[in-house]
Amino acid sequence: MQLQPLPTEMLATCPVCGQAQADLVWQQAETFIAEGLCLYQCQACTQIYLNPRLTLESTTILENQSEVYAYTEVEERHEIDIKVDIIGHIEQQGLLKPGRILDVGCNRGLLLVAAQSRGWQPIGIELSSVAAQIARERYGLTVYGDSTCLTELEAFDLITCWHVLEHLHEPLSFMRELAAALKPQGVLAIQVPAYRFREQFIEQQQAGSLLNVVHTLHFTAATLIQLVQQAGLCVFYCDESPLYRMLTVYACHPQGLMARLGPPVWLLAELQQAQIQQAALSKQTSEVEAQVAQLTTTAQTMHDYLGQLETAIDTKNKHIEQLERQITTLESGRLLRWLKALRRLS
């Protein structure tokens, strides 16, 4: 059976910011798109997007033709263990305790199984009816077929969105839906392929994991953070892993940001500088106090010495006065003897 191009639609504006000006940044032949796989970068917000792109109907046709990967028992256990670590990392970074979790694009539910093992109450959304049925039957999970359920469900402490955003046609409205479904202190965790590592994908012969017809959007850290912020959330964790070539962000409502970020970096820097200055001042104060103590001791010694000197001078003066009296007495005696001698001569 020869594969044929599927119906597409041409975008007149950026699917994120609505601006029209964009530059072609990548082009390659593509079986399902007659014009080829063409990526444009918006001149306004720098979002990279596929144009033309498959219609939603065409995308549904392709996804229904794809098979759900059948894990062996060992592979499944390994995947669950990896996802247990992922949930643990989100808990640690997001200061979360187990509560209600929603996994958007949950596939067969392995992330929800991992979360459940850590005490979370799991709910999933999965467009693939085959994958959703496996999650329900094999693991007993509650899985909905689309996001319309969000308006009827209670808010969530954690929403995970792994490899979903790159498939969307209307990313901003979707992000706003997720933000509305998040509790005031809840966390939204997102992961997408990192466009920054496009050349590495190609060199490792894994270009299809990034450059394909169902990836309508391609994200850098800047554009993903920008999208999250437009939905009214704040990013408190961002990682672009060169090892896995993935981009991961954790976000929350503004009121939950300070507890997760702690004091601003500039404030920490100023506090650290103030502590250094205080330590230096304390050292200088100690040195001055030591010098003052030494000067006080020296002054006391000098005071004692001056006291001793004054006593010695007083003693000396008394000796001098006594000596002067003795001299006066001697001289008076001599003078009398001279007078007597003169009288005898006369």
Buried (B, 14 or more C-beta within 10 A) or exposed (E): EEEEBBBBEEBEBBBBBEEEEBEEEBEEEBEBBEEEBBBBBBEBBBBBBBBBBBBEEBBEBBBEEEEEEEBEEEEBEEBBEEBBEBBEBBBEBBEBEBBBBBBBBBBBBBBBBBBBBEEBBBBBBBBBEBBBBBBBEEBEBBBBEEBEBBEEBEBBBBBBBBBBBBBBBEBBEBBBBBBEBBBEBBBBBBBBBBBBBBEBBEEEEBBEEBBBBBBBBBBBBEBBBBBBEBBBBBBBBBBBEEEEBBBBBBBBBEEBBEEBBEEEEEEEEEEEEEEEEEEEEEEEEEEEEEEEEEEEEEEEEEEEEEEEEEEEEEEEEEEEEEEEEEEEEEEEEEEEEEEEEEEEEE
